[in-house]
Amino acid sequence: MSFSDSDLSSQGRDYKNFRHVTRDRLLSEMLQSTRAKDSKSTWKVLIMDKITVKVISHSCKMADITEEGVSLVEDLYKRRQPLPSMDAVYFIQPTKENVVMFLSDMSGRSPLYKKAYVFFSSPVNKELVAHIKKDTSVLPRLGGLSEMNLEYFAIDSQGFTTDHETAMEELLGENVEGSHMYNDCLNTMATRISTAFASLREFPYVRYRAAKSSLDASTVTTLHDLVPTKLAAAVWNCLSRYKTKICDFPQRETCELLIVDRSIDQIAPIIHEWTYDAMCHDLLNMDGNKYTHEVPNKTGSTDKKEVILEDHDPIWLELRHAHIADASERLHEKMTNFISKNKAAQIHHGSRDGGELSTRDLQKMVQALPQYTEQIDKLSLHVEIAGKINGIIREQGLREVGQLEQDLVFGDAGTKELINFLRTKQDISRENKLRLMMIYASIYPEKFECDKASKLMQLAQLSSDDMIAVNNMRYLGGYGTKKSSRSGFTLKFDAYKKKHAVRKERKSEEVTWQLSKFYPLIEELIEKLSKGELPKDEYPCMNDPSSSFHKTSQDVSATTTHHAPAQSMRSRRATWARSRSSDDGYSSDSVLRHSSSDFKKMGQRIFIFIIGGATRSELRVVHKLTSKLKREIILGSSSIDDPSQFITKLKMLSPEEISLDDLEI
């Protein structure tokens, strides 16, 4: 059960990004390979389970699948019509239940399909293979039995999840270690992470964040401290098996993997991220990447229409990582350019006396200019979305909230400023007050001891349910695990402890938009990893690397990285303004210009996996650093969470150290 796709390694061959490789394997290695030369049937059926259907839907469109000869997609567990003249492709997990269902389809005198090609999404055990071979009626109808080793969900061109939405509760909750739920979650997560390396034909150095107790004898080891260590060991075991089972799997290390958990940075999931993508998911009532809006119909009323915000939309691709103010400006420019080049649009715009075009005006323009329907549809959609976001920012006073958040994080504000804000800004929403309190609790966990918690809760008008999230935030960061003082962490910068800053300003980068100073801590981790500067005691390696590896990595980076001249348009508080010509790697079009054209020059890949959920700001960072470091950075996580989802998960978390009595409310 091995593969010979020699084009997948990043070493010395045409370079394909992560999602591209995933898509190619599903379409070429799986679906194209089932086209038998002697078969008269040109169409086939694709049968999947609830996991594999999500795997393929994250990477392929229905049109892609149809192009490979699939006329029908079926659910393994639903009653299906017999199609004895057609071949079937089974893309399924290697479970006993799935194998039983497959055998019931293909055994006996009247199989559902002419021939079956079975592709398992992850390694299959010998017992299940033997069970299939026992059925003599199935064997002649079996066109192939293979391990695809592809069981991750490509949410982005450089990001994937293992679809463990409840990982925080299952791995970091109370008394979970050793339970069936804990072991199953850990092992499945390790398997799915490993299949990402099988797909890319990459063999990583496996690094992980060490438990605090291994660094400081006075620190008590908590259960969740050991999760990165255990996951790293499980991933290493899977990869070791791949070295012997997959014929062209690398025998020497080709890339880096760093495994951490959510406690590495509790602030990133809560703080307001001011990019277009993050604002859409934070402020709008979206279902995943699905946005619902109203469009006019022929009767004069409106219909609800669902659109997917993803890579196939060029405007989304350009603006998703841009600051919301930058995105709004660019949309205005696009509309101005469109109007200036189209006479019919000018006539319509002229009737507005030179005023701004509303969303309804744009929709009417679609009817006037049918040849530009798709272009105006896309543009009007994003004008509407940006308008809604900017409206919410004004209505909720989010600039002031965002400024205080960043001042707290960078040590420019403290208890006094927070209390004053809560007293004077009574109209701030409960959720935004909760997010402020969670950030404050992460920076000043000692302020919530004794009766201090109840006083702060009353001032912020938070419920006891909200305070569970605030207290869990403190313990997620390790507060209370050390007898004498707060648990420390290298990237929280000892030099700034007097002002309680948990980030230091990055002087090498100019802040070109207001409220864009914040950065997730994985940005520093990835940069240190790329330079070979991660402390080995804090981030040990399962397979100790040779010194030559880091030298090679740094040489590649040094010879391919070109730094743009610094821009002097820094604006901390004043306005959204920035230079239109600046190219700071912050916006996605900058990343695309550099990375997509230079993939062949890329150095070795870096993978970072976050247990307990990743954020959209962290997804933005991997795109930014891919351009900066000239190495494809791939972010993996158990899930991708928006702030409201993270808060809900945190409320469900009940670590051993926490009880309701501790809340003192």
C-alpha positions in Angstrom: 0.0 0.0 0.0 2.4 2.6 -1.2 2.5 5.4 -3.6 4.8 6.8 -6.2 3.9 10.4 -6.5 7.4 11.7 -6.8 6.3 15.3 -7.5 5.1 15.9 -3.9 8.4 16.6 -2.2 9.4 20.3 -1.8 13.0 19.4 -2.6 14.2 20.3 -6.0 10.9 19.8 -7.9 8.1 22.0 -9.1 6.6 23.4 -5.9 2.9 23.1 -5.2 1.3 24.7 -2.2 -0.4 22.6 0.5 -4.0 22.7 -0.7 -2.9 22.2 -4.3 -1.1 19.0 -3.4 -4.1 17.8 -1.5 -6.4 18.5 -4.4 -4.1 16.8 -6.9 -3.9 13.7 -4.8 -7.6 13.3 -4.5 -8.3 13.9 -8.2 -5.2 12.3 -9.8 -4.0 9.7 -7.4 -7.4 8.5 -6.4 -10.1 9.3 -9.0 -8.0 9.2 -12.2 -6.3 6.0 -11.2 -9.6 4.1 -11.3 -10.1 4.7 -15.0 -9.6 1.2 -16.3 -8.6 0.9 -19.9 -10.7 -2.2 -20.6 -13.8 -0.8 -18.8 -16.7 0.2 -21.0 -18.3 2.3 -18.3 -17.1 5.9 -18.5 -18.9 7.1 -15.3 -18.4 5.9 -11.8 -19.9 6.4 -8.3 -18.0 8.0 -5.4 -19.0 6.7 -2.0 -17.8 8.4 1.2 -18.4 8.4 5.0 -19.2 11.6 7.1 -15.4 12.3 7.6 -14.1 11.7 4.1 -16.9 13.8 2.5 -15.7 16.7 4.5 -12.1 16.0 3.6 -12.8 16.1 -0.1 -15.2 19.1 0.1 -12.5 21.2 1.7 -10.2 20.7 -1.3 -12.3 20.0 -4.4 -15.4 21.4 -6.0 -18.2 19.2 -7.5 -17.1 20.3 -11.0 -13.6 18.9 -10.3 -15.0 15.5 -9.3 -17.4 15.4 -12.2 -14.5 16.1 -14.6 -12.8 12.9 -13.3 -15.8 10.8 -14.3 -17.9 10.8 -11.2 -21.6 11.1 -12.0 -22.9 10.4 -8.5 -21.7 11.0 -4.9 -23.2 8.8 -2.3 -23.2 8.4 1.5 -21.9 5.0 2.6 -24.6 4.8 5.3 -27.6 5.7 3.2 -29.7 3.3 1.2 -28.5 3.3 -2.4 -29.8 2.3 -5.7 -28.0 -0.7 -7.3 -25.9 0.3 -10.3 -24.4 -3.0 -11.5 -23.1 -1.6 -14.7 -21.0 1.1 -13.0 -17.7 1.0 -11.0 -17.5 2.5 -7.5 -14.8 4.4 -5.7 -14.9 4.0 -1.9 -13.1 6.8 0.0 -13.6 5.8 3.6 -12.0 5.6 7.0 -10.5 2.2 7.9 -13.1 1.3 10.6 -14.8 -2.0 11.1 -18.2 -0.5 10.6 -17.1 0.9 7.2 -15.6 -2.3 6.0 -18.8 -4.2 7.0 -20.9 -1.7 4.9 -18.5 -2.1 2.0 -18.7 -5.9 2.1 -22.5 -5.8 2.3 -22.5 -3.7 -0.9 -20.2 -5.9 -2.9 -20.7 -9.5 -1.7 -23.2 -12.1 -2.7 -24.9 -12.7 -6.1 -26.2 -9.1 -6.6 -23.5 -6.5 -5.8 -24.5 -2.9 -6.0 -21.6 -2.1 -8.4 -19.6 -3.8 -11.1 -16.2 -3.2 -9.6 -15.0 -1.4 -6.4 -11.8 0.6 -5.8 -11.3 1.1 -2.1 -9.1 4.0 -0.8 -8.6 4.3 3.0 -8.1 7.8 4.4 -5.6 6.6 7.0 -3.6 3.4 7.7 -5.7 0.2 7.9 -4.9 -2.6 10.3 -4.1 -6.1 9.1 -7.3 -7.6 10.6 -9.6 -5.5 8.5 -7.6 -6.3 5.3 -7.8 -10.0 6.2 -11.6 -9.6 6.8 -12.0 -8.3 3.3 -9.9 -11.0 1.7 -12.0 -13.7 3.5 -15.0 -12.9 1.3 -14.3 -14.8 -1.9 -17.2 -13.2 -3.7 -15.8 -9.7 -3.2 -12.2 -10.4 -4.3 -12.9 -10.7 -8.1 -14.9 -7.4 -7.9 -12.1 -5.5 -6.1 -10.3 -3.2 -8.5 -7.9 -2.0 -5.9 -7.2 -1.6 -2.1 -5.1 1.3 -1.1 -4.2 3.7 1.7 -4.6 7.3 0.6 -3.3 8.6 4.0 -5.2 11.8 3.6 -7.5 12.6 6.5 -7.1 16.3 7.3 -9.3 19.2 6.3 -7.6 21.9 4.1 -9.4 25.1 5.3 -6.9 27.3 3.4 -4.0 27.1 0.9 -1.7 27.0 4.0 -3.9 25.7 6.7 -5.7 22.6 7.9 -7.7 21.3 10.9 -8.1 17.8 12.3 -11.8 18.6 12.9 -11.7 18.2 16.7 -14.0 21.0 17.8 -14.1 19.7 21.4 -10.4 19.1 21.7 -10.0 21.7 24.5 -12.6 19.9 26.6 -11.5 16.4 25.7 -7.8 17.0 26.3 -7.6 19.8 28.8 -10.7 19.2 30.9 -11.1 17.7 34.4 -10.0 14.1 35.0 -9.8 13.3 31.3 -6.3 11.8 31.1 -6.4 8.1 30.4 -10.1 8.1 29.5 -11.3 6.6 26.2 -12.3 10.1 25.0 -8.9 11.5 25.8 -7.0 8.7 24.1 -9.2 8.5 21.1 -8.9 12.3 20.5 -5.1 12.3 20.9 -4.6 9.3 18.6 -7.0 10.4 15.9 -5.4 13.9 16.0 -1.9 12.4 15.6 -3.1 10.2 12.7 -4.6 13.1 10.8 -1.6 15.3 11.4 0.7 12.6 10.1 -1.4 12.1 6.9 -0.6 15.8 6.0 3.1 14.8 5.9 2.3 11.6 4.0 0.5 13.8 1.3 3.4 16.2 1.0 6.1 13.5 1.3 7.7 15.4 4.1 9.5 14.0 7.1 9.7 16.6 9.9 11.8 17.3 12.9 9.1 17.0 15.6 9.4 19.7 18.2 6.9 20.4 21.0 6.4 22.8 23.9 7.8 21.1 27.1 5.8 20.8 30.3 6.6 23.7 32.7 7.7 21.3 35.4 10.6 20.1 33.2 11.9 23.7 33.3 11.1 24.7 36.9 11.0 22.3 39.8 8.7 24.6 41.8 6.0 24.4 39.1 3.2 21.8 39.5 2.6 19.7 36.3 -1.0 20.0 35.1 -2.6 17.5 32.8 -2.8 19.9 29.9 0.9 20.7 30.2 1.7 17.2 28.9 -0.6 17.2 25.9 1.9 18.6 23.4 4.5 16.1 24.6 2.0 13.2 24.2 0.8 14.4 20.8 4.4 14.8 19.5 5.2 11.2 20.6 2.1 9.9 18.9 2.8 11.8 15.7 6.4 10.6 15.7 5.2 7.0 16.0 2.9 7.4 13.0 5.7 9.0 10.9 8.1 6.2 11.8 5.7 3.7 10.4 5.4 5.7 7.2 9.1 5.5 6.7 8.8 1.8 6.2 5.4 1.5 4.6 5.4 4.3 2.0 8.0 3.5 -0.7 9.0 7.1 -1.5 8.6 8.6 1.9 11.8 10.6 2.9 14.2 8.7 5.2 15.8 11.9 6.4 14.2 15.1 7.8 13.0 17.6 5.2 11.0 20.2 7.3 10.1 21.4 10.7 7.0 20.7 12.9 6.3 22.5 16.1 3.4 21.4 18.4 2.0 23.8 21.0 -1.3 24.2 22.7 -3.7 27.1 23.2 -2.1 28.2 26.4 0.9 29.5 24.4 -1.2 32.6 23.6 -4.6 33.0 25.3 -5.0 36.6 24.0 -5.0 36.0 20.2 -8.4 34.2 20.2 -10.1 37.0 22.2 -8.6 40.4 21.0 -10.3 42.1 18.1 -8.3 41.4 14.9 -8.9 44.2 12.4 -8.4 42.4 9.1 -11.3 42.0 6.7 -11.4 38.2 7.1 -11.4 38.3 10.9 -13.9 41.1 11.1 -16.3 39.2 8.8 -16.2 36.1 11.1 -16.2 38.1 14.3 -18.9 40.7 13.7 -21.2 39.2 11.0 -23.6 36.3 11.6 -21.8 33.9 9.4 -22.1 30.1 9.2 -18.5 29.0 8.7 -17.5 30.8 5.4 -21.1 31.2 4.4 -22.6 34.7 4.2 -26.3 35.4 3.7 -27.5 38.6 2.1 -30.6 40.0 0.4 -30.7 40.6 -3.4 -33.6 42.1 -5.4 -35.8 39.9 -7.5 -37.9 40.5 -10.5 -41.1 41.1 -8.4 -39.5 44.1 -6.7 -38.9 42.4 -3.4 -35.8 40.7 -2.2 -34.5 37.1 -1.9 -32.0 35.7 0.5 -28.8 34.5 -1.2 -25.9 32.5 0.3 -22.4 33.1 -0.9 -19.1 31.4 0.2 -16.2 33.6 1.0 -13.2 31.6 -0.2 -10.3 31.5 -2.6 -12.3 31.3 -5.8 -13.4 34.9 -5.2 -10.5 37.2 -6.4 -11.7 40.2 -4.4 -11.9 38.1 -1.2 -8.4 36.6 -2.0 -7.0 40.1 -2.4 -8.6 41.8 0.7 -9.0 39.0 3.3 -5.8 39.8 5.2 -6.0 43.6 4.7 -6.9 46.0 7.5 -10.6 46.8 7.3 -9.9 50.4 6.6 -7.5 49.4 3.8 -10.1 47.0 2.4 -12.8 49.7 2.4 -10.5 52.1 0.6 -9.6 49.6 -2.1 -13.2 48.7 -2.6 -14.0 52.4 -3.1 -11.1 52.6 -5.6 -12.4 49.6 -7.5 -15.8 51.1 -7.8 -14.5 54.5 -8.9 -12.3 52.8 -11.6 -15.2 50.7 -12.8 -17.5 53.8 -13.1 -14.8 55.8 -14.9 -14.4 53.1 -17.6 -18.2 52.4 -18.2 -20.4 55.1 -19.7 -23.7 53.4 -18.5 -22.3 53.4 -15.0 -21.4 57.0 -15.3 -24.9 57.9 -16.4 -26.4 56.0 -13.4 -23.8 57.6 -11.0 -24.5 61.0 -12.5 -28.1 60.7 -11.4 -26.8 60.5 -7.8 -25.3 64.0 -8.0 -21.8 62.6 -7.5 -22.8 60.9 -4.2 -21.6 57.5 -2.9 -23.2 54.4 -4.6 -25.3 52.3 -2.2 -25.6 48.6 -2.4 -29.0 48.9 -4.0 -27.5 51.3 -6.6 -24.9 48.6 -7.4 -27.6 46.0 -7.7 -29.6 48.2 -10.1 -26.4 48.7 -12.1 -26.2 44.9 -12.6 -29.5 45.1 -14.5 -28.3 48.1 -16.6 -25.0 46.4 -17.5 -25.7 42.6 -17.9 -22.3 42.0 -19.4 -20.7 43.0 -16.1 -23.1 41.0 -13.9 -20.5 38.8 -12.2 -18.0 41.6 -11.7 -20.6 44.0 -10.2 -22.1 41.2 -8.1 -18.8 40.4 -6.5 -18.0 44.1 -6.0 -21.4 44.9 -4.6 -21.2 42.0 -2.2 -17.9 43.2 -0.7 -19.1 46.8 -0.6 -22.1 45.6 1.4 -20.0 43.5 3.7 -17.5 46.3 4.4 -20.3 48.7 4.9 -21.9 46.5 7.5 -18.6 45.9 9.3 -17.8 49.6 9.5 -21.3 50.3 10.7 -20.9 47.8 13.6 -17.5 49.3 14.5 -19.1 52.7 14.9 -22.3 51.5 16.7 -20.4 49.4 19.2 -17.5 51.8 19.8 -15.0 49.2 18.8 -12.2 51.6 18.1 -12.1 52.6 21.7 -12.5 49.0 22.8 -9.7 47.9 20.5 -7.4 50.7 21.6 -7.7 49.7 25.3 -7.2 46.0 24.4 -3.9 46.8 22.6 -2.8 49.2 25.4 -3.4 46.5 28.0 -1.4 44.0 25.9 1.5 46.3 25.3 1.7 47.6 28.8 0.4 51.1 28.0 -2.7 50.7 30.2 -3.5 48.8 33.4 -6.1 48.4 36.1 -6.8 52.2 36.5 -7.5 52.6 32.7 -9.7 49.5 32.6 -11.8 50.6 35.6 -12.2 54.1 34.2 -13.3 52.7 30.9 -15.9 50.4 32.4 -17.3 53.2 34.5 -17.6 55.7 31.7 -18.5 53.4 28.8 -21.8 52.0 30.0 -23.1 51.3 26.5 -20.3 48.9 25.6 -21.8 45.4 24.9 -21.6 42.6 27.5 -19.5 40.5 25.1 -16.9 43.2 24.5 -16.7 43.8 28.3 -16.2 40.1 28.8 -13.4 40.0 26.1 -11.7 43.0 27.9 -11.9 41.2 31.2 -10.5 38.0 29.7 -7.5 39.9 28.3 -7.0 41.6 31.6 -7.2 38.3 33.5 -4.6 36.8 31.2 -2.2 39.7 31.9 -3.1 40.3 35.6 -4.3 36.9 36.9 -3.5 37.8 40.5 -6.1 40.6 40.3 -8.9 38.0 40.5 -7.9 36.5 43.8 -10.2 36.8 46.9 -12.9 39.4 46.6 -11.3 41.2 43.8 -13.1 39.0 41.2 -16.6 39.9 42.5 -15.8 43.7 42.5 -14.6 43.6 38.9 -17.5 41.4 37.9 -20.0 43.9 39.3 -18.3 46.8 37.6 -18.4 45.1 34.3 -21.9 43.7 34.9 -20.9 40.2 34.0 -22.8 37.0 35.0 -21.4 34.1 36.9 -21.3 32.2 33.7 -19.1 34.9 32.1 -16.8 34.7 35.1 -16.2 31.0 34.5 -14.7 32.0 31.2 -12.6 34.7 32.8 -11.3 32.3 35.5 -10.6 29.5 33.0 -8.6 32.0 31.0 -6.3 32.5 34.0 -5.8 28.8 34.5 -5.3 28.0 30.8 -2.3 30.2 31.0 -0.9 28.3 34.0 -1.8 30.6 36.8 -1.9 28.8 40.2 0.6 26.1 39.1 3.4 27.8 40.9 3.6 28.3 44.7 5.2 31.7 44.9 4.5 33.6 41.7 3.0 33.7 38.3 4.2 31.0 35.9 6.6 32.6 33.4 7.1 32.1 29.7 10.0 33.3 27.7 8.0 35.1 25.0 6.4 37.3 27.7 9.6 39.3 27.9 11.0 39.7 31.4 12.2 43.2 30.7 8.6 44.4 30.4 7.3 42.8 33.6 7.1 46.1 35.4 4.5 47.4 33.0 2.9 43.9 32.6 3.4 43.9 28.8 2.8 40.5 27.3 4.0 41.7 23.9 6.9 43.9 22.9 6.6 46.3 20.0 8.3 45.0 16.9 10.6 47.8 16.0 11.5 46.1 12.7 8.0 46.5 11.4 6.2 49.8 10.9 2.6 50.0 12.2 0.9 51.5 9.1 -2.7 51.2 10.3 -4.3 52.1 13.6 -4.9 49.1 15.9 -2.7 46.8 13.7 0.1 46.6 16.2 -1.0 43.4 17.9 0.5 40.1 16.6 0.0 36.5 17.7 2.9 34.9 19.6 3.3 32.2 17.0 4.8 34.9 14.7 7.8 35.1 17.0 7.9 31.3 17.5 8.0 30.7 13.8 10.7 33.3 13.2 12.8 31.8 16.0 12.3 28.3 14.6 13.3 29.4 11.1 16.6 30.9 12.5 17.3 27.9 14.7 16.9 30.0 17.8 14.1 28.2 19.8 15.4 27.3 23.3 16.0 23.5 23.2 14.9 23.0 26.8 11.6 24.7 26.2 11.0 23.2 22.8 12.7 19.8 22.7 12.9 17.7 19.5 11.8 14.0 19.2 14.6 13.5 16.6 17.6 15.6 17.5 18.6 17.6 14.4 22.1 18.0 13.1 23.6 21.4 13.1 23.9 21.3 9.3 20.1 21.4 9.0 19.8 24.8 10.6 22.7 26.1 8.6 21.0 25.0 5.3 17.7 26.5 6.3 19.2 29.8 7.2 21.3 29.9 4.0 18.2 29.3 1.9 16.4 32.1 3.7 19.3 34.5 3.6 19.8 34.1 -0.1 16.1 34.4 -1.1 14.7 37.0 1.3 14.5 40.6 0.0 13.4 43.2 2.5 11.3 46.1 1.3 12.5 49.6 2.5 10.8 50.6 5.7 7.9 53.0 5.5 7.7 56.0 7.9 3.9 56.2 8.1 3.5 55.1 11.7 0.1 56.1 13.2 -0.7 54.8 16.7 -3.9 56.6 17.6 -4.8 59.2 15.0 -6.6 57.8 12.0 -6.9 54.7 9.7 -4.5 56.4 7.2 -1.5 54.8 5.6 0.6 55.2 2.5 -1.2 53.6 -0.5 2.2 52.5 -1.9 3.4 50.7 1.2 4.0 47.0 0.9 4.6 45.7 4.4 3.6 42.0 3.7 0.5 42.6 5.9 -2.1 42.4 3.2 -2.8 39.3 1.2 -2.1 40.7 -2.2 1.4 41.4 -1.1 1.8 37.8 0.1 0.3 36.5 -3.2 2.6 38.7 -5.3 5.7 37.3 -3.6 4.8 33.7 -2.7 2.8 32.4 -5.6 5.5 33.5 -8.1 8.4 32.4 -6.0 7.3 28.9 -4.9 10.2 27.3 -6.8 12.6 29.3 -4.7 11.0 28.3 -1.4 13.1 26.9 1.5 12.0 23.9 3.6 8.5 24.0 4.9 7.6 24.9 8.5 4.5 23.4 10.1 3.0 24.6 13.4 0.2 22.8 15.1 -2.0 24.4 17.8 -4.0 22.1 20.1 -7.2 23.7 21.2 -8.0 25.9 18.2 -6.3 28.4 16.0 -7.4 31.9 15.1 -7.7 33.9 11.9 -4.9 36.2 13.0 -2.7 33.2 13.2 -3.8 32.0 9.7 -2.9 35.5 8.5 0.6 35.3 10.1 1.5 32.1 8.2 0.8 33.8 4.9 2.7 36.9 5.9 5.8 34.8 7.1 5.7 32.7 3.9 6.4 35.8 2.0 8.9 37.2 4.5 10.9 34.0 5.2 10.6 32.5 1.7 9.5 29.2 3.3 5.9 27.9 3.1 4.5 28.0 6.6 1.5 25.7 7.2 -0.8 26.1 10.2 -2.6 23.1 11.6 -5.0 23.0 14.5 -7.8 21.0 16.1 -10.2 23.7 14.8 -10.3 27.3 13.7 -12.2 29.4 16.2 -13.8 32.8 16.1 -13.9 34.7 19.5 -17.5 33.7 20.4 -16.6 30.0 19.7 -13.5 30.2 21.8 -15.4 31.8 24.7 -18.1 29.0 24.5 -15.4 26.4 24.6 -13.6 28.0 27.5 -16.8 28.1 29.5 -17.2 24.3 28.9 -13.6 23.7 30.1 -13.4 22.6 33.8 -9.8 22.0 34.7 -9.0 20.2 37.9 -7.7 23.4 39.6 -11.1 25.2 39.2 -14.3 24.9 41.1 -17.2 27.3 41.4 -16.3 28.0 45.0 -13.1 29.5 43.7 -15.0 32.2 41.9 -16.1 34.0 45.1 -19.2 35.5 43.5 
